[in-house]
């Protein structure tokens, strides 16, 4: 009360160098105290303890730790002004009231792109697209309902769709991925410009992103980018968002000796899908360090694309990149509580290891049962 200090964590351990007649315990106290009171607090503690050491803690930017806190991640970035950008008009519609046959551009986009997918899209995309047509209302005369698609994803990979009013800030959008939540826009490009939209629309989300989020390895890759963003500096957020751009949005991969598209920006744009697999752009092997600082285009086709050997290879490279981001902690997603575990103390790490041990016990029992 004297110093208005708040104790957040307290633990003891046997003294490493116990002194005769002295205490045999060392104390670790993590507390929050006004900086002006810190010298007086340390002086007071030294009256009853012989060796007192203080260390400041790096301030970390706020990030959501529970899925309910995504309500605070709503900072919109406006890049489209219908009064200025008349070449790309957009039509707004309530998500739940699409007519049976849309008067907008869904049918044209759907039929045109579907004809390209068989030769240009990766295997994982094609498999998921067939399932979406079978179970989630994907067809040329119907725009799927968000609830139906979200239910499909939840059953496949644990991802859920969340409606959003527009383009979110990079920090807020990436934070949502950490919880396996994909922020989904609710408007559609106008029929006068069916093959391109300056901002993500429902054609981009439903045809570009959703099929790939139904793949387990790719879903984990997307979540890993989100986890890497939590508490990261503004500079690192910029790099991670650029990395996201050249992978999740405009990524290519190798399959059976051929290059295929998996990026949502490619799979929802007829022109750029053709462009990306032509002889015109430069194709580079995926390197997170290079991709994170590569200049990109958000109004025209990309001049550079990155190709991954596989999703697993891309995931491993991303995790190596993320491990070098400077943060005073690590994070882990708890799928039971839909919360982020911050691993910033021995106690937090031990608690996380207990969960791993339980999972290993279950797997060991399963192996024993089938052997």
KOLFI-704374 format. One line per 4 residues: number of its first residue (from 1); for each residue x, y, z of C-alpha. Coordinates in steps of 0.02 Angstrom, whole numbers, plus 50000, padded with zeros to 5 digits. Each point is the difference from the previous one (the first is absolute). Layout:
N
NUM) X Y Z; ...
END
This chain:
371
1) 50000 50000 50000; 50144 50118 50039; 50068 49989 49822; 49839 49956 49907
5) 50086 49846 49930; 49899 49860 49919; 50077 49827 50017; 49968 49895 49844
9) 50109 49850 50039; 50095 49931 50151; 50107 49844 50010; 50139 49929 50107
13) 50145 49881 49969; 50143 49929 50105; 50141 50125 50016; 50143 49964 49879
17) 50127 50061 50128; 49924 49978 50173; 50092 50088 50140; 50026 49932 50174
21) 49860 50059 50112; 49916 50089 49854; 49842 49961 49902; 50002 49849 49886
25) 49876 50070 49875; 50007 50123 49857; 49846 50100 49952; 49947 50056 49828
29) 49867 50135 49997; 49922 50071 49842; 49909 50160 50041; 49939 50162 49926
33) 50051 50160 50089; 50009 50184 49949; 50177 50039 49941; 50015 50144 50123
37) 49971 49880 50146; 50120 49864 49942; 50159 50063 50087; 49909 50018 50166
41) 49923 49827 49981; 50169 49918 49968; 50076 50094 50147; 49860 49939 50113
45) 50021 49818 49947; 50189 50009 50028; 49967 50034 50184; 49938 49821 50019
49) 50096 49912 49860; 50187 49999 49969; 50005 49982 49810; 49863 50092 49904
53) 50005 50022 49813; 49876 50089 49888; 49973 49984 49814; 49882 50097 49889
57) 49880 49913 49884; 49981 50043 49817; 49833 50078 49960; 49901 49896 49876
61) 49862 50067 49890; 49826 49940 50045; 49934 49848 49909; 49843 49894 50023
65) 50022 49852 50117; 49821 49935 49992; 49895 49975 49845; 49870 50119 50073
69) 50130 50139 49995; 49997 49995 49810; 49854 50121 50020; 50135 50130 50032
73) 50089 49959 49836; 49894 50108 49887; 50116 50134 49931; 49953 50022 49818
77) 50116 50057 49861; 49913 50087 49855; 50084 49987 49831; 49846 50016 49891
81) 49903 50160 49968; 49853 49976 49878; 50008 50186 49959; 50181 49987 49944
85) 50020 49821 49938; 49857 49985 49877; 50086 49861 49903; 49963 49877 50141
89) 49828 50030 50076; 49940 49889 50141; 49824 49949 50049; 49953 49978 50182
93) 49873 49871 50054; 49948 49923 50166; 50085 49830 50012; 49844 49901 50041
97) 49889 50069 49862; 50086 49950 49838; 49865 49963 49870; 49993 49823 49926
101) 50083 50065 49840; 50114 50146 50038; 49979 50152 49887; 50183 50038 50030
105) 50157 49915 49938; 50007 49837 50098; 49940 49889 49857; 50124 50068 49874
109) 50146 49993 50121; 49954 49824 50058; 49981 49921 49829; 50152 50087 49924
113) 50119 49955 50142; 49936 49823 50021; 50053 49965 49821; 50179 50047 50046
117) 50014 49910 50166; 50026 49826 49929; 50162 50053 49915; 50060 50143 50111
121) 49948 49964 50180; 50093 49889 50122; 49937 49828 50049; 49943 50053 50174
125) 49894 50138 49928; 49914 49886 49874; 49957 49871 50133; 49924 50130 50117
129) 49906 50087 49859; 49911 49838 49955; 49947 49977 50182; 49937 50179 50009
133) 49893 49972 49846; 49932 49842 50078; 49967 50059 50178; 50003 50190 50010
137) 49896 50067 49858; 50140 50048 49881; 49925 50018 49826; 49988 50130 49864
141) 49822 50056 50042; 50024 50012 50188; 50116 50099 50113; 50033 49886 50150
145) 49942 50057 50171; 50136 50048 50123; 49927 49887 50135; 50002 49846 49888
149) 50178 50029 49943; 50062 50038 50176; 49922 49838 50063; 50089 49904 49862
153) 50169 50077 50043; 49974 49972 50186; 49976 49814 49971; 50150 49988 49883
157) 50136 50105 50082; 49924 50097 50144; 49999 50165 49904; 49846 50111 50012
161) 49942 50147 49895; 49959 50165 50083; 49911 50140 49906; 50092 50166 49991
165) 49951 50167 49925; 50156 50024 49895; 50189 49982 49988; 50075 49983 50174
169) 50169 50066 50056; 50139 49872 49978; 50024 49980 50188; 49815 49966 50034
173) 49979 49882 49852; 50154 49896 50041; 49951 49990 50184; 49835 49920 49948
177) 50093 49862 49907; 50085 49951 50163; 49828 49945 50062; 49957 49913 49836
181) 49877 50138 49961; 49994 50072 49825; 49927 50175 49985; 49885 49994 49848
185) 49935 50150 49902; 49816 50009 49952; 49993 50096 49836; 50020 49945 49820
189) 50083 50079 49850; 49883 50081 49874; 49950 49912 49839; 50088 50136 49899
193) 50168 49940 50070; 49978 49815 50037; 50181 49943 49983; 50083 50120 50121
197) 49964 50087 50164; 50118 50126 50083; 49953 49931 50172; 49954 49826 50061
201) 49818 49957 49961; 49896 49843 50021; 50064 49928 49834; 50177 50019 50066
205) 49958 49927 50171; 49888 49855 49946; 50091 49949 49841; 50176 50049 50050
209) 50023 49972 50186; 49870 49875 50060; 50053 49846 49900; 50180 50017 50057
213) 49949 50026 50183; 49918 49829 49988; 50172 49919 49985; 50078 49954 50168
217) 50180 50042 49956; 49955 50165 49919; 49885 50045 50144; 50145 49973 50120
221) 50112 50107 49890; 49872 50141 50007; 49982 49986 50188; 50189 50002 50022
225) 50009 50169 49913; 49868 50063 50121; 50089 49933 50153; 50164 50080 49943
229) 49913 50169 49992; 49941 50005 50181; 50097 50132 50096; 50116 50032 49853
233) 50066 50173 49959; 49924 50106 49862; 50152 49963 49892; 49976 49812 50021
237) 49813 50016 49965; 50042 50085 49835; 50117 49857 49954; 49875 49866 50052
241) 49860 50081 49900; 50115 50006 49848; 50044 49817 50029; 49814 49962 50008
245) 49978 50094 49836; 50126 49893 49907; 49937 49835 50072; 49818 49994 50052
249) 49949 50131 49872; 50116 49972 49852; 50096 49840 50036; 50050 49863 49879
253) 50053 49821 50038; 50077 49852 49910; 49898 49842 49972; 50048 49853 49889
257) 50132 50102 49910; 49882 50144 49961; 49969 50169 50080; 49824 50026 50068
261) 49911 50145 50085; 49942 49999 50180; 49989 50187 50038; 49825 50072 50022
265) 50041 50154 49898; 50043 49888 49853; 49855 49878 50019; 49872 50141 50002
269) 50072 50098 49853; 49989 49928 49825; 50129 50119 49928; 50131 49983 50136
273) 49979 49811 50008; 50048 49991 49817; 50138 50129 50023; 50080 49911 50149
277) 50027 49838 49904; 50057 50083 49838; 50177 50039 49945; 49982 50184 50044
281) 50028 50014 50190; 50157 49954 50096; 49981 49840 50104; 50111 49981 50153
285) 50022 49859 50126; 49907 50040 50161; 50113 50082 50128; 49909 50085 50145
289) 50139 50126 50030; 49995 50056 49818; 49810 49994 49983; 49975 50105 50158
293) 50088 50151 49922; 49953 49977 49817; 49903 50150 49929; 49828 49951 49938
297) 49859 50066 49891; 49823 50022 50063; 49929 50083 49844; 50079 49899 49859
301) 50067 49823 49975; 50154 49947 50098; 50167 50001 49912; 50073 49873 50123
305) 49926 49841 50074; 50072 49876 50125; 49981 49812 49975; 50007 49876 50145
309) 50057 49820 49987; 49849 49949 50106; 49887 50070 50135; 50096 49904 50131
313) 50164 50075 49939; 49923 50174 50001; 49935 49971 50177; 50171 49946 50064
317) 50084 50152 49920; 49869 50115 50074; 50025 49929 50175; 50186 50025 49984
321) 49970 50180 49948; 49877 50030 50143; 50122 49929 50128; 50116 50147 49963
325) 49869 50134 50035; 50054 50089 50158; 49869 49975 50137; 50026 49970 50187
329) 49882 49851 49993; 49929 49863 49890; 49817 49965 49968; 49894 49845 49979
333) 49818 49981 49950; 49891 49899 50117; 49863 49921 49893; 49898 49952 50154
337) 49980 50175 50070; 50026 50092 49833; 50130 50106 50088; 50183 50045 49979
341) 50119 49930 50129; 50144 50121 50027; 50156 49899 50042; 50100 50127 50098
345) 50044 49906 50159; 50055 49826 50056; 49828 49972 50074; 49912 50038 49835
349) 50118 49885 49906; 49976 49858 50125; 49812 50017 49986; 50011 49991 49811
353) 50112 49847 50010; 49870 49912 50107; 49878 50015 49856; 50128 49929 49879
357) 50032 49853 50117; 49814 49963 50005; 49991 49998 49810; 50153 49887 49989
361) 49921 49882 50126; 49843 49989 49893; 50101 49967 49842; 50106 49868 50087
365) 49842 49912 50058; 49930 50005 49823; 50160 49924 49928; 49995 49865 50131
369) 49819 49960 49959; 50030 49974 49814; 50167 49909 50012
END
